[in-house]
């Protein structure tokens, strides 16, 4: 391992003198897509996945389950052996389900160098603790906060795997760490911006999934663009309220991690949260919607922990509360809509510190 993990790379004939060694834990859609970005950026990339067949497929340049039809960089290697995957890694990227990550990492017993940077691709709040994913990773891996980096933004995995132009936010309390990760994932189609507001970036990534569920529910009931715009806009207000109560920076919410990710997740047909919400709006139960989509969207589980977190700091989040009531308390989507419209009349105002 290099003595200085924040080293500057020197270009020779357009190529890097050396490649950063990166381990990606998780072979789902986003983990695989980000691994491809890293490989395209010149990094040496290994992916850990629990399934041996998936590991073999990833090493052969495919991930049929999550990114069917996409050719992955041939340099990517994959294995079910987490020790081999993490060996010598200067950056460890974690792309595991948010509600399972603490236990999964405990089972791995990773022995990371103190200089290793840990990157979170996860967008959720832990149910048992109401903690953000960077905090969970710090505790689970014994890593200091200034070695943890969060990547979040309008990053729909398939579009990135198809190398469509996009931008993202790379956040850390130590901007040197953020810049190191940003350099490692910069390509001609993937443009990172650095940020020091880890709290704001993580909350945006978590709560936007809940708002996308609400948008999907409304559209499943046949409601149009006025309703969609209303939920997105008022959803951003909820995210901002919570973020400011927890010490986030106001500017984060109007940027890529805030409004950018919110718009992408609430409007894209490939968004799992939007799609699952739409099925519920069409009348399916949560259980049937999960079966039909083949996955549980992050917002379904995080909605309860987001609401618990908001209640703990005295923040009113009516959209989030309505989604929780629909998912877990038997409230109909129509009743949720009526309850939101019937709220007391107030002046619209920008949420500021």
N, C-alpha and C positions, 0 to 999 in steps of 0.2 A: 504494500500500500504506500502511496505517496506520503511524504512527510507533511505536506500541506494540501489538504483536500480542496482548498479554494484556489488551487493553482490556475494560472492563466495559460490557455493553450496558444501555441504559436502555429501559424499556418505555413505550410511548405507546399508550394504548387497546388494550393487549394485543398490540401488534406491536413488532418490533424497529426501532430507529431506522435501522439499516443491517444488511445481511446479510454474513456472512463468506463470502469467496470461496474455494471448495474445489475442488481438482482430484482426481479419483479415477482412478488408473492401474490399469485392469483391469475388464473388463465381465463377469466371471463371476458366479456366484450371490452370493457374499458381498460382492464389490465393488459389485454392483448394489443389493443389499439395503441396504448401509450408505449408499450414495448416496441412496437413498430416505429413509432416516432423516434424513440431513443436510438434504435438501430439505424434509421435513416439519417440521424444526426451524427453518426459515427461512433456511437458507444458500443461496447461489447456487452451484449444482453443475454441473461439467462432468466428463464421463467420457471417458477415452481407452481405445480398444480397437483392436486390430490390424486387425479385419475391418470393411470399409466398410459392408456390409449390416447388421451388428450395430449399428454406430454410428447408422445411419439408423433402425433399429428402436428403439433406446434413446431417441432424440430424439422418437420418436412415442409413447413411454410404455409400451413392451413389451420383454421379453427372453424370447422364446419358447423358446430353447434351454435356458436355465437356470432361469427362473422363469415357466413357462408358465401363462397364465391370470391373471397378476398385473398390475394396472394401476399403473404407476409415476407419480410426480408429474409433471405436465405441464411443470414448470419446468426439469427436467433436460435438459441439452444434451450431445451426445456427438460425438466426432470421432476420426479416425485421425491427426490432427495434434497431436502431444504438445506442441508449442510453444504452439499456440493454447489447448489445454486448461489448461496450467500458467501461462499469462500472468496475472500479477497475483494468483496464488493465495496466500492467507495460510496455508492448510493444504493439504498434498499428501498424499493417502491412497494407500498402495501396497497393492494387492490382486492381486499376481502370484504364479505358482507359486514356491514357496520355492527350488527348485533351479535356477530359470531367472532369478531376479530380478536377480542381479548383471550378467549379460550383457545382459539386456533394458534395464536402466537405462543401461549403457554405450553402447548404441546410440542412446539418446534424446538424450544430450548436453544435459540440462536445466540451465538457468542459473537457480538459485534464489536468491532474496534471502536473505541471512544470517539474517533474522528469521523466515523461513518455518518453520512446524512441519511435520515429516514424521511421518505416522502409519503404523504397520505393522499390517495386518490378518492377516499371514501367521503360520502356525503350523508351524514346521519348524526343523531344524538343517541348515546347509549341509554337503553331503557332502564337498566338497573341503577345508574348513577347520574343520569342527565348530563353526562360529560361529553364535550366535543371530542372528535376522533384524535386530534393531536394530543390531548391530555391522556386519552386511553393508550395511545402508542407510547407516550413517555413512560407511563406506569408499567405497561406490559413488557417493554423492551429495556427499561432502565436507561432511557436516553434523555439527556438534558433538553429543555425546551428550545434552546438556540441551535440544536442540531436537527430539529424537525421542520419540515417544509410541507406546505399544503398547496396542491394544484387544483384549481377550480375555475369554472367558467362555462361558456356555451359550448360544451364539448361532447356532443352526441357521438358515441363511439364509432358507429358505422361510417359516418361522414368523414371522420378523421382517418379511419382505416382506408377509405377511398381517396385519401390525400386531397380532400377539399379544403380550401383556405379557411383558417380559423385562428382565433387568438385565445389566450387563457391568462389566468393570474397565477403567479408563483409567489407564495407568501411565506415569510418567516420573520420571527422577531430579530433574527440576525440577517441583515440584507446581504452579507457576503455569502451565506448559505443559499439564499434565494437566487442570487446571481449565478452561483455554481450550477444549480439545477436548471436555471433558465438557459445557460449556455449548453448544457447537456441535452436539451430537448428542442433546440432551435433548428428548424428546417425551412425550406422554401415554401412550405404550406402551413407550418405551425409556428405561431408568433407569441412567445410568452412576455408578459409584463410583470415586473416585480412589485411587491407590496409588503409592508410590515404589519398590516392589520390582520393578523391571523384570526382573531375573534370574529370580525366582520365577514371575512371571506368564508369561514366555516359555517357561520349561521346562514349566510345566503345560500350556500350549497345544500344545507339541510332543509330549510323551511320552504324553499322553492318547490321541492317535491310535493309538499303538502298542498301548496297553492295549485300546482298542476293537477293534483287529484280533484280539487274543487272545480277547476276549469273543465276537466274531462267529464265530471258528473253533470255539469250544466249543459255541455254540448250533447251529452247522451240523452238529455231531456229535450233536445231540439232547440235550445236557446242559441242565439247568434252572436255576432261580433260585439254588440253593445255589452252584453253580459260578460263575454270573455274579457273585454278591455276593463270592465269594472272590477272583476275579480283580480286580474293581474295588477292593476293600479293599487287597489286597496290591500292586496296581498303584499305588495312592496312596502306599504305603510306598516303593516304588521311586522315584517322582517326588520325594518328600520327601528321601530319602537324597541323590539327585543334587543337588537344589536347595541343601540345606544345605552340601554339599561345595563348592559354587560360591559360597556367600555369600548365599543367599536368606534371606528371613524366614519362620520357621516358620508364622506365622499365615496366610500366603498360601495354603497348601495345603488348608486347611479352608474357604476362601472360594469365591467365585464362579469365579475363574480356576482353582482347584484342583478340589475336590470337585464344584462346580457344573457345570463344563464336562465333567468326567470322566463324571458320571452321564448327562448329555444325550447325549454322543457314544457311550457304551457301550450305551445302551438305545433310542435312537431308530431306527426303521426308515429314516429319511431320512438317517442318518449314512453317508457314503460309506465310511468306514473299517470301521464295523460291518458294513455290507452286503457289502463285498468279503471281509472275514474269514469271514463266514457261507458265502459261495460256496466258499471254499477248504476250509472244514470239511465242506462237502457233497461234496467230492471234486474240484472243479475245480482245474486248475493256475493259477498266478498269471497267466500270459498269457491263459488263457481267461476268468478272472474279470475281468480288466481289459477284455477285449473285451465281455463281457456287461454290465458296468456302464457302459461307455463312457467311463471315466475312470480315472486312477491316483490312488488315495487318498494323501494326504500321508504317512500313516504308513508306507506301503510303502517309500518312499525314505528317510524320516527315521529309520526303525528302525535302519539301519546307522550313521548318523552319531550317533544318540543312544547306541548301544552303544559306539562308539569314544570318545565324550566321557566316558562312565562309566568305561571302562577306563583312560582317561588320568588320572583322579583317584582310581582305586582303589575305585570303588563297584560293589557287586554288584547286578545287575539281571537276575534269572533269567527273568522274564516277557519282558522285552525280548529277551534272548538267545534264548529259545525261539522267539519270533516270527521273528527273523532266520534261525534254523536252518530253520524251516518254509518261509520265503519263498525262501531262497537256497541252502540246503544239503541239501535233499531230506528233511528230517526230517518224519515224518507228524505230524498233529495229535494222534493218540492217543499217540505216543511223547513228544511234548512234554508232554502232560498227565501221563503216568507219571513223567517226569523231575522235574516240579515237585512232585508228591505225594511222591516218594521222597527229597526233600531232607532233610538232617539235622534232627532234632527240636530246636527251640529254644523259649525262652519268648517269647510275644508281648509286644512292648513298643512304646510310642509313640516315634516318632523325634523326638528333640529336639536342640537345639543342645548 
